[in-house]
Amino acid sequence: MAATLRELRLTAIADFPEVRAGDDLAALIARAVRAGGVHPRDGDVFVVAQKIVSKAEDRYVDLGQVVPSTRAIELAKVTGKDARLVEVVLGESARVVRAVHDVLIVEHRLGFVMANAGVDQSNVGPHGADRVLRLPVDPDASAARLQNALEQHFGVRLAVVINDSFGRPWRLGTVGVALGAAGLPSLVDLRGTSDRYGRTLRATVVALADELAAAASLLMGQADEGWPVILVQGLAWSQASRSARDLVRPADEDLFR
């Protein structure tokens, strides 16, 4: 018997406008989706770039208004970074993990271990603009608000993943990961199920939201592409919704800190 066809479709939403502080992001997404002739269906997933979420939520900081602390000045000397930028990073961080030339790895206040606490200057504004953009205050809450609003716009059951690009400690290059999620299980626990040969799986937990984030990043791009919203169609799941916060490994389970 022939195997059943399995297909996952990812569509980049075209002609997305520049997002400004205070914009109704769900309305912008709905307008662009309809203008592109795309029709969301029940169970579809919107993957949305963190940057446009942060812009809409006005997570900007004007570096001209930042006075660096003694600690920020010390770390700036070590890393070669702007002390004002380092001060903003420290304000978003629980602790500094590693600081060397050109590298500042921190534990973000939300538990993410990442470079510069996600504070970014790329694609924030015109070249030379003296401001930076922070992550959303609560990415899971941002995803939930978007999910609820988009469901009202389209009248179908939807899920939302907010993604960003992370480096990895043991591999080169960046990949998309989920910072926030709503409406789907960020983790799919397969422990207790069987493989094709009847062996019981004992350790397999799939980071579903991260895999969606990474797939969508291939279409979004990392530079000047301007495709911050991806619609994913054809995915199915049976487990209950879990937030992206569940993807962060608890400190007492971390063998590498």
C-alpha positions, 0 to 999 in steps of 0.5 A: 500500500502506498504511503499517505502523502504528508505535506507542510506548506509555508507561505511568506506574506508579501508586501508587509509594511514597516511596523511602527510603535503602537501599530495594531500588528494583528490588523496589519497581518490580516490586511497583508494576508488578504491582499496576498490572496492567502486564506488561513484555515483551521489549525494554521500557524502564523510565525511572526518575527520578534522584531516587528512584535517589539516594534509594535510594542515600542520596545525601543531604547534611545542610546542617547538617553542611556548612562552606563554604569560602572559594570557596563563600562567594565564589560564594554572595555572587555567586549569592545562594545558601546557601553550604553548598549552594554547597559541596556543588555544588563538591564534585560539580563539576570546574569552575564555568562561570558564576556570576551572581545566582540561577545557578550553572552547573558542569561536573559531575564526570561531564561534565554541564554543568548547574545546581548540579551536579544538587544539589536540594532539591525533592521531597527531604523535608518542606518546611523539611528542611535537606538536599539530594540529589546525583546517583548516584555512577555513573548508568550503573552504577545503571542496569545494576544496575536492569536486571539486577534487573528482568530477574530479577523479570520474566524478560524482556530489559529496558533502563533509562534514568535521567532528570533535568531539564536547562535548555538554554543557548539555549532556555527551559524544562527537558527530560528527559535521560538521566543513566544507561542500560543495555541499549539504545544511548544513541546510534544512529549513522545515518551511512552510511545513506540518507534517503528519496531515497537521499542518504547521511547524514553527520552524523545520530546520534540521542540515543535515551536522551535522547529516551526521557528527555524523552518519559517526563518528560511523564508524570512531571511536574516538581512534586508529581505523584509518577510516577517510573517510566515503562514504554516499550513498542514501541521497537525498535533494532538497534545495540549497547548504549551507556551514557549517558556516551557522550552527553557531548560530549568537550571537544575537540569542544565549540565553545562552551566 
